[in-house]
Amino acid sequence: MAEKDKGPVIGLSWHPTLPTLSSFTIKNIKIPDEAESSSALWKPNSQLVDGLFVPPNDPIKLNKLRKSQCKDTLGKDWFDMPAPNITPELKRDLQLLKLRSAIDPKRHYKRGDPKSKDLPKYFQVGTVVESATDFYSGRLTKKERKATIADELLSDQTFRAYRKRKVREIEEKNRPGGNDKWKIKGKQSRKRAKERRH
């Protein structure tokens, strides 16, 4: 049964060099140059010795090779927590968690490191599972549950009202001054105008 050549087999770094016998012939499988350069598992023929990959003797190069093959984790003390891929949704949620003290006016948090503006590298995301006793009091309904923290905050009515009030206060505070600032408006201004006339 003849096998069709479907392309390179990923994961092999050993090419045996066997002498050709008269009873059968060995077809040399050619690996495309793109696959060699893109995959770390394929080694070029210049790095192979008798068909086997021999690691370098230089300790610096050996350490670099080990680090490139090692998974990026937090360590044994943290149960080898891996560094997750940061998507735009995760990045937005992490930024919101850093600014959580501005979200709720009645809740105060321990101040984080103000110097570090970068996001954490190692973290895990989970879902909160409420107990059966909190069915009415501490539970979010299905309508209130959203995929990300940002979506939950945008759909929350109390947070929306608080945000609008705070924006209005900041705009009033930063409004440029002028003649309107010194004018007294309303009924009081009419009474004062009468008093000045008499």
Salt bridges, closest charged atoms under 4 A:
ASP72 OD2 - LYS121 NZ 3.24
GLU130 OE1 - ARG145 NH2 3.19
GLU169 OE2 - ARG165 NH1 3.28
GLU169 OE1 - LYS166 NZ 3.56
